[in-house]
Amino acid sequence: MSPYRGKFALAIATTLYLDQNYLSGIAKRKPAFAELEPVLRDAVAAGAIEVLESSVHERESRPRPDLQLIELLRHLSKGRRLPTELDRPAREVRRRMTWVIEHELPERRARPSDAADLEALALALTHCDLVTCDAFMADVVKRARLDLRHRAELFSGRRRDVLRLRDIIEATRTRSGAAT
Protein backbone atom coordinates (compact mmCIF):
# COMPACT_ATOMS: atom_id res chain seq x y z
CA MET A 1 0.00 0.00 0.00
CA SER A 2 1.24 3.46 -0.76
CA PRO A 3 2.64 5.07 2.36
CA TYR A 4 1.23 8.47 1.33
CA ARG A 5 -2.52 8.73 1.00
CA GLY A 6 -4.91 11.60 1.38
CA LYS A 7 -3.28 15.01 0.93
CA PHE A 8 0.04 13.37 -0.01
CA ALA A 9 -1.46 10.94 -2.53
CA LEU A 10 0.00 12.80 -5.49
CA ALA A 11 3.55 12.50 -4.15
CA ILE A 12 3.87 8.95 -5.47
CA ALA A 13 2.22 6.78 -8.09
CA THR A 14 -1.06 5.08 -7.41
CA THR A 15 -0.60 1.31 -7.12
CA LEU A 16 -2.81 -1.09 -9.05
CA TYR A 17 -3.33 -4.83 -8.83
CA LEU A 18 -4.75 -6.39 -12.00
CA ASP A 19 -6.19 -9.85 -11.46
CA GLN A 20 -6.28 -12.58 -14.09
CA ASN A 21 -9.77 -11.53 -15.18
CA TYR A 22 -8.57 -8.04 -16.12
CA LEU A 23 -5.41 -9.27 -17.83
CA SER A 24 -7.44 -11.76 -19.84
CA GLY A 25 -10.02 -9.11 -20.76
CA ILE A 26 -7.26 -6.83 -22.04
CA ALA A 27 -5.53 -9.64 -23.94
CA LYS A 28 -8.80 -10.74 -25.55
CA ARG A 29 -9.68 -7.12 -26.41
CA LYS A 30 -13.10 -7.33 -24.75
CA PRO A 31 -14.97 -4.02 -25.28
CA ALA A 32 -14.70 -2.36 -21.85
CA PHE A 33 -11.13 -3.63 -21.41
CA ALA A 34 -10.22 -2.28 -24.85
CA GLU A 35 -11.28 1.14 -23.55
CA LEU A 36 -9.26 0.68 -20.36
CA GLU A 37 -6.02 -0.49 -21.99
CA PRO A 38 -4.79 2.70 -23.72
CA VAL A 39 -5.60 4.83 -20.66
CA LEU A 40 -3.78 2.35 -18.43
CA ARG A 41 -0.74 2.18 -20.71
CA ASP A 42 -0.55 5.99 -20.86
CA ALA A 43 -0.78 6.29 -17.07
CA VAL A 44 1.91 3.63 -16.57
CA ALA A 45 4.18 5.33 -19.12
CA ALA A 46 3.64 8.68 -17.37
CA GLY A 47 4.47 7.18 -13.97
CA ALA A 48 1.04 7.95 -12.50
CA ILE A 49 0.11 4.28 -12.04
CA GLU A 50 2.32 1.42 -10.87
CA VAL A 51 1.01 -2.05 -11.65
CA LEU A 52 2.20 -4.72 -9.23
CA GLU A 53 2.73 -8.39 -10.10
CA SER A 54 1.94 -11.32 -7.85
CA SER A 55 3.47 -14.78 -7.81
CA VAL A 56 -0.11 -15.99 -8.30
CA HIS A 57 -0.14 -14.46 -11.79
CA GLU A 58 2.44 -16.94 -13.02
CA ARG A 59 0.51 -19.95 -11.72
CA GLU A 60 -2.81 -18.73 -13.10
CA SER A 61 -1.37 -17.88 -16.53
CA ARG A 62 0.11 -21.32 -17.25
CA PRO A 63 -3.09 -22.87 -18.66
CA ARG A 64 -3.35 -20.18 -21.39
CA PRO A 65 0.15 -19.35 -22.68
CA ASP A 66 -1.42 -18.30 -25.98
CA LEU A 67 -2.83 -15.16 -24.33
CA GLN A 68 0.66 -14.02 -23.26
CA LEU A 69 -0.72 -12.64 -20.00
CA ILE A 70 2.65 -12.67 -18.23
CA GLU A 71 4.21 -10.69 -21.06
CA LEU A 72 1.36 -8.16 -20.88
CA LEU A 73 1.69 -7.93 -17.11
CA ARG A 74 5.47 -7.52 -17.21
CA HIS A 75 5.12 -4.71 -19.73
CA LEU A 76 2.70 -2.92 -17.40
CA SER A 77 4.47 -3.71 -14.12
CA LYS A 78 8.02 -3.06 -15.28
CA GLY A 79 9.03 -5.77 -12.80
CA ARG A 80 7.35 -4.24 -9.73
CA ARG A 81 6.02 -6.99 -7.49
CA LEU A 82 3.95 -7.61 -4.42
CA PRO A 83 5.73 -9.46 -1.61
CA THR A 84 5.93 -13.21 -2.13
CA GLU A 85 4.99 -14.04 1.46
CA LEU A 86 1.90 -12.98 3.36
CA ASP A 87 2.83 -10.56 6.12
CA ARG A 88 0.72 -10.23 9.28
CA PRO A 89 -1.85 -7.81 7.78
CA ALA A 90 -2.23 -9.97 4.67
CA ARG A 91 -2.66 -13.13 6.77
CA GLU A 92 -5.41 -11.36 8.72
CA VAL A 93 -7.13 -10.30 5.49
CA ARG A 94 -7.00 -13.86 4.15
CA ARG A 95 -8.36 -15.20 7.44
CA ARG A 96 -11.27 -12.73 7.38
CA MET A 97 -12.13 -13.48 3.75
CA THR A 98 -12.07 -17.23 4.47
CA TRP A 99 -14.39 -16.69 7.45
CA VAL A 100 -16.85 -14.71 5.32
CA ILE A 101 -16.93 -17.43 2.66
CA GLU A 102 -17.45 -20.19 5.23
CA HIS A 103 -20.02 -18.37 7.40
CA GLU A 104 -21.87 -15.97 5.13
CA LEU A 105 -21.70 -17.86 1.83
CA PRO A 106 -21.75 -21.53 2.87
CA GLU A 107 -23.78 -22.59 -0.17
CA ARG A 108 -20.94 -21.69 -2.54
CA ARG A 109 -18.80 -24.64 -3.48
CA ALA A 110 -15.07 -24.13 -3.23
CA ARG A 111 -13.17 -23.82 -6.50
CA PRO A 112 -9.60 -24.84 -7.24
CA SER A 113 -8.66 -21.19 -7.83
CA ASP A 114 -9.98 -19.97 -4.44
CA ALA A 115 -6.73 -20.44 -2.53
CA ALA A 116 -4.74 -18.49 -5.12
CA ASP A 117 -7.40 -15.76 -5.27
CA LEU A 118 -7.37 -15.39 -1.48
CA GLU A 119 -3.58 -15.20 -1.38
CA ALA A 120 -3.30 -12.64 -4.19
CA LEU A 121 -6.17 -10.54 -2.91
CA ALA A 122 -4.84 -10.50 0.65
CA LEU A 123 -1.55 -9.08 -0.60
CA ALA A 124 -3.20 -6.68 -3.03
CA LEU A 125 -5.60 -5.23 -0.46
CA THR A 126 -2.78 -4.53 1.98
CA HIS A 127 -0.36 -3.10 -0.60
CA CYS A 128 -2.37 -1.45 -3.40
CA ASP A 129 -4.61 1.56 -3.84
CA LEU A 130 -6.69 0.05 -6.66
CA VAL A 131 -7.54 -3.67 -6.69
CA THR A 132 -9.33 -5.72 -9.34
CA CYS A 133 -10.94 -9.11 -8.72
CA ASP A 134 -13.88 -11.23 -9.80
CA ALA A 135 -17.40 -10.38 -8.64
CA PHE A 136 -17.51 -13.13 -6.02
CA MET A 137 -14.28 -12.02 -4.34
CA ALA A 138 -15.42 -8.38 -4.52
CA ASP A 139 -18.54 -9.42 -2.60
CA VAL A 140 -16.44 -11.24 -0.01
CA VAL A 141 -14.13 -8.23 0.48
CA LYS A 142 -17.07 -5.83 0.81
CA ARG A 143 -18.89 -8.07 3.29
CA ALA A 144 -15.74 -8.09 5.43
CA ARG A 145 -15.31 -4.34 4.83
CA LEU A 146 -11.66 -4.97 4.01
CA ASP A 147 -11.68 -2.44 1.18
CA LEU A 148 -12.64 0.26 3.68
CA ARG A 149 -10.24 -0.94 6.35
CA HIS A 150 -7.28 -0.92 3.96
CA ARG A 151 -8.47 2.07 1.93
CA ALA A 152 -8.30 0.15 -1.32
CA GLU A 153 -10.71 0.88 -4.14
CA LEU A 154 -12.19 -2.36 -5.46
CA PHE A 155 -13.23 -3.20 -9.03
CA SER A 156 -14.99 -6.31 -10.31
CA GLY A 157 -14.77 -7.39 -13.93
CA ARG A 158 -18.22 -6.03 -14.67
CA ARG A 159 -18.35 -3.45 -17.44
CA ARG A 160 -19.35 -0.55 -15.17
CA ASP A 161 -16.41 -1.28 -12.84
CA VAL A 162 -13.94 -1.59 -15.73
CA LEU A 163 -15.08 1.78 -17.07
CA ARG A 164 -15.01 3.31 -13.58
CA LEU A 165 -11.40 2.12 -13.22
CA ARG A 166 -10.58 3.62 -16.61
CA ASP A 167 -12.01 6.97 -15.47
CA ILE A 168 -10.13 6.89 -12.16
CA ILE A 169 -6.85 6.06 -13.91
CA GLU A 170 -7.38 8.90 -16.37
CA ALA A 171 -8.16 11.32 -13.53
CA THR A 172 -5.09 10.10 -11.59
CA ARG A 173 -2.87 10.65 -14.62
CA THR A 174 -4.30 14.12 -15.15
CA ARG A 175 -4.04 15.14 -11.46
CA SER A 176 -0.48 13.94 -11.18
CA GLY A 177 0.50 16.43 -13.84
CA ALA A 178 1.52 13.55 -16.08
CA ALA A 179 -1.10 14.22 -18.75
CA THR A 180 0.38 14.40 -22.20
C-alpha positions as CSV (number, residue, x, y, z in Angstrom):
1,M,0.0,0.0,0.0
2,S,1.2,3.5,-0.8
3,P,2.6,5.1,2.4
4,Y,1.2,8.5,1.3
5,R,-2.5,8.7,1.0
6,G,-4.9,11.6,1.4
7,K,-3.3,15.0,0.9
8,F,0.0,13.4,0.0
9,A,-1.5,10.9,-2.5
10,L,0.0,12.8,-5.5
11,A,3.5,12.5,-4.2
12,I,3.9,8.9,-5.5
13,A,2.2,6.8,-8.1
14,T,-1.1,5.1,-7.4
15,T,-0.6,1.3,-7.1
16,L,-2.8,-1.1,-9.0
17,Y,-3.3,-4.8,-8.8
18,L,-4.7,-6.4,-12.0
19,D,-6.2,-9.9,-11.5
20,Q,-6.3,-12.6,-14.1
21,N,-9.8,-11.5,-15.2
22,Y,-8.6,-8.0,-16.1
23,L,-5.4,-9.3,-17.8
24,S,-7.4,-11.8,-19.8
25,G,-10.0,-9.1,-20.8
26,I,-7.3,-6.8,-22.0
27,A,-5.5,-9.6,-23.9
28,K,-8.8,-10.7,-25.6
29,R,-9.7,-7.1,-26.4
30,K,-13.1,-7.3,-24.7
31,P,-15.0,-4.0,-25.3
32,A,-14.7,-2.4,-21.8
33,F,-11.1,-3.6,-21.4
34,A,-10.2,-2.3,-24.9
35,E,-11.3,1.1,-23.6
36,L,-9.3,0.7,-20.4
37,E,-6.0,-0.5,-22.0
38,P,-4.8,2.7,-23.7
39,V,-5.6,4.8,-20.7
40,L,-3.8,2.3,-18.4
41,R,-0.7,2.2,-20.7
42,D,-0.5,6.0,-20.9
43,A,-0.8,6.3,-17.1
44,V,1.9,3.6,-16.6
45,A,4.2,5.3,-19.1
46,A,3.6,8.7,-17.4
47,G,4.5,7.2,-14.0
48,A,1.0,8.0,-12.5
49,I,0.1,4.3,-12.0
50,E,2.3,1.4,-10.9
51,V,1.0,-2.0,-11.7
52,L,2.2,-4.7,-9.2
53,E,2.7,-8.4,-10.1
54,S,1.9,-11.3,-7.8
55,S,3.5,-14.8,-7.8
56,V,-0.1,-16.0,-8.3
57,H,-0.1,-14.5,-11.8
58,E,2.4,-16.9,-13.0
59,R,0.5,-20.0,-11.7
60,E,-2.8,-18.7,-13.1
61,S,-1.4,-17.9,-16.5
62,R,0.1,-21.3,-17.3
63,P,-3.1,-22.9,-18.7
64,R,-3.3,-20.2,-21.4
65,P,0.1,-19.3,-22.7
66,D,-1.4,-18.3,-26.0
67,L,-2.8,-15.2,-24.3
68,Q,0.7,-14.0,-23.3
69,L,-0.7,-12.6,-20.0
70,I,2.6,-12.7,-18.2
71,E,4.2,-10.7,-21.1
72,L,1.4,-8.2,-20.9
73,L,1.7,-7.9,-17.1
74,R,5.5,-7.5,-17.2
75,H,5.1,-4.7,-19.7
76,L,2.7,-2.9,-17.4
77,S,4.5,-3.7,-14.1
78,K,8.0,-3.1,-15.3
79,G,9.0,-5.8,-12.8
80,R,7.3,-4.2,-9.7
81,R,6.0,-7.0,-7.5
82,L,4.0,-7.6,-4.4
83,P,5.7,-9.5,-1.6
84,T,5.9,-13.2,-2.1
85,E,5.0,-14.0,1.5
86,L,1.9,-13.0,3.4
87,D,2.8,-10.6,6.1
88,R,0.7,-10.2,9.3
89,P,-1.9,-7.8,7.8
90,A,-2.2,-10.0,4.7
91,R,-2.7,-13.1,6.8
92,E,-5.4,-11.4,8.7
93,V,-7.1,-10.3,5.5
94,R,-7.0,-13.9,4.1
95,R,-8.4,-15.2,7.4
96,R,-11.3,-12.7,7.4
97,M,-12.1,-13.5,3.7
98,T,-12.1,-17.2,4.5
99,W,-14.4,-16.7,7.5
100,V,-16.9,-14.7,5.3
101,I,-16.9,-17.4,2.7
102,E,-17.5,-20.2,5.2
103,H,-20.0,-18.4,7.4
104,E,-21.9,-16.0,5.1
105,L,-21.7,-17.9,1.8
106,P,-21.7,-21.5,2.9
107,E,-23.8,-22.6,-0.2
108,R,-20.9,-21.7,-2.5
109,R,-18.8,-24.6,-3.5
110,A,-15.1,-24.1,-3.2
111,R,-13.2,-23.8,-6.5
112,P,-9.6,-24.8,-7.2
113,S,-8.7,-21.2,-7.8
114,D,-10.0,-20.0,-4.4
115,A,-6.7,-20.4,-2.5
116,A,-4.7,-18.5,-5.1
117,D,-7.4,-15.8,-5.3
118,L,-7.4,-15.4,-1.5
119,E,-3.6,-15.2,-1.4
120,A,-3.3,-12.6,-4.2
121,L,-6.2,-10.5,-2.9
122,A,-4.8,-10.5,0.7
123,L,-1.5,-9.1,-0.6
124,A,-3.2,-6.7,-3.0
125,L,-5.6,-5.2,-0.5
126,T,-2.8,-4.5,2.0
127,H,-0.4,-3.1,-0.6
128,C,-2.4,-1.5,-3.4
129,D,-4.6,1.6,-3.8
130,L,-6.7,0.1,-6.7
131,V,-7.5,-3.7,-6.7
132,T,-9.3,-5.7,-9.3
133,C,-10.9,-9.1,-8.7
134,D,-13.9,-11.2,-9.8
135,A,-17.4,-10.4,-8.6
136,F,-17.5,-13.1,-6.0
137,M,-14.3,-12.0,-4.3
138,A,-15.4,-8.4,-4.5
139,D,-18.5,-9.4,-2.6
140,V,-16.4,-11.2,0.0
141,V,-14.1,-8.2,0.5
142,K,-17.1,-5.8,0.8
143,R,-18.9,-8.1,3.3
144,A,-15.7,-8.1,5.4
145,R,-15.3,-4.3,4.8
146,L,-11.7,-5.0,4.0
147,D,-11.7,-2.4,1.2
148,L,-12.6,0.3,3.7
149,R,-10.2,-0.9,6.3
150,H,-7.3,-0.9,4.0
151,R,-8.5,2.1,1.9
152,A,-8.3,0.1,-1.3
153,E,-10.7,0.9,-4.1
154,L,-12.2,-2.4,-5.5
155,F,-13.2,-3.2,-9.0
156,S,-15.0,-6.3,-10.3
157,G,-14.8,-7.4,-13.9
158,R,-18.2,-6.0,-14.7
159,R,-18.3,-3.4,-17.4
160,R,-19.4,-0.6,-15.2
161,D,-16.4,-1.3,-12.8
162,V,-13.9,-1.6,-15.7
163,L,-15.1,1.8,-17.1
164,R,-15.0,3.3,-13.6
165,L,-11.4,2.1,-13.2
166,R,-10.6,3.6,-16.6
167,D,-12.0,7.0,-15.5
168,I,-10.1,6.9,-12.2
169,I,-6.8,6.1,-13.9
170,E,-7.4,8.9,-16.4
171,A,-8.2,11.3,-13.5
172,T,-5.1,10.1,-11.6
173,R,-2.9,10.7,-14.6
174,T,-4.3,14.1,-15.2
175,R,-4.0,15.1,-11.5
176,S,-0.5,13.9,-11.2
177,G,0.5,16.4,-13.8
178,A,1.5,13.6,-16.1
179,A,-1.1,14.2,-18.7
180,T,0.4,14.4,-22.2
